[in-house]
Amino acid sequence: MHHATVSTKGAHRWQQGHPWIYRSDVVARPDAPAGAVRVSDQRGKPLGVALWSPKSEISLRLLDRDPDATIDRAWWHGRLTRAVARRAELGSVANAYRLVHGEGDLLPSLVVDCYDRWLVVQLMSAGLERFRAEIVDALQDIMAPEGILARNDVSLRVKEGLGTDVELLAGAVPDEIEVEEHGVRYLAAPWKGQKTGAFLDQRENRALVGRIARGTALDCFSYHGSFALHLARGATAVTALDASAHALTRAEENFRRNGFTNGTFIEANAFEYLKARERERARFDTIVLDPPAFAKTRPALPGATRGYNEINLRAMRLLAPGGLLFTASCSFHMTKPLFLQMLESAAADSGRRIVLREIRGQPLDHPELLTVPETGYIKGALLEALD
Ligand code: SAH
């Protein structure tokens, strides 16, 4: 195996529980193509084995703290088995969930999502790409899926010098897969849908919304209607809103699939819709705000915060007395404290007395490692209007 030497600063990152070592902290670069390399510090002390990405700013990603580890089929099989075993309890509530959440499962740059009998993977580093065959083999062995699709159409791969193709890796994968999630069914679109075909990361928050929904309900960034479907179980009437007509067509199909007849589907900009409803002094008993990431980069954060503030302020004003709002942000740059600060400020401006009923985060299958902030991005809160 080839070898890399890292600076004290680089070595310190591993000691602090973060698996990435940047290009500037690699003092002797391996003269080798992407793959696994042994890593030591400048005094020659062995530190472990890492994935090596020659073109990336993130040069090394820790795989194993044992410097003698051999990264072979058995190694991948062992790590993947442990990740799958952590999810055992999810099989009884859903047939779609994440099997591997990258760094959060000590499998840096790898995502594996399970949709019923099929798997969708994302290989997001050059070093990892070198082990594609081993990973596919191990997944076949552990999960025996009917097909494995690579949704490698992610821009991160460009930074690694990799292509961005959607590619069938094994068997066959259908265009649509029926997901069952806490008693609700919807179609995932593994080839063309957002992410790997659905937003699995909000599954438990959707279940929460299903438990508390009542009266007239509004789902503002509905996509294929997955929150709206859970709202439909407890609410008398649900408005599902999205800027994309295509997404709403899917939402309507998903309502029919569940035999729900209490949905109304509105193509609109949520900002304008909320403003118009507020002007009419409309009221909703249950509201969900699950917008796309407004802050995709750090410089975008101030503008994004104003956006979050605006929709949350308006949603609070639209709550009927005793009404409930589930609100979320999936912007990595909007941290938990910033999210709560934004909600406090929106509540103060709303003229309403708002109770923080629950702070929510990521589900079991999207482990957020405390030492790796990048593994956590979803914040959520369940709020209640007292008056
Ligand atoms: N809540 C969904 C995921 C939402 S993804 C789930 O759990 O599955 C974000 C959605 O917001 C996308 O469907 C996108 O079309 C929509 N969207 C983005 N900007 C919008 C806007 N200004 N108004 C309304 N919808 C918007």
Residues whose N, C-alpha, C, O or C-beta is under 5 A from the ligand:
A	BS01	SAH	F199 Q202 C220 F221 S222 Y223 S226 F227 L241 D242 A243 S244 A247 A268 N269 A270 F271 D290 P291 P292
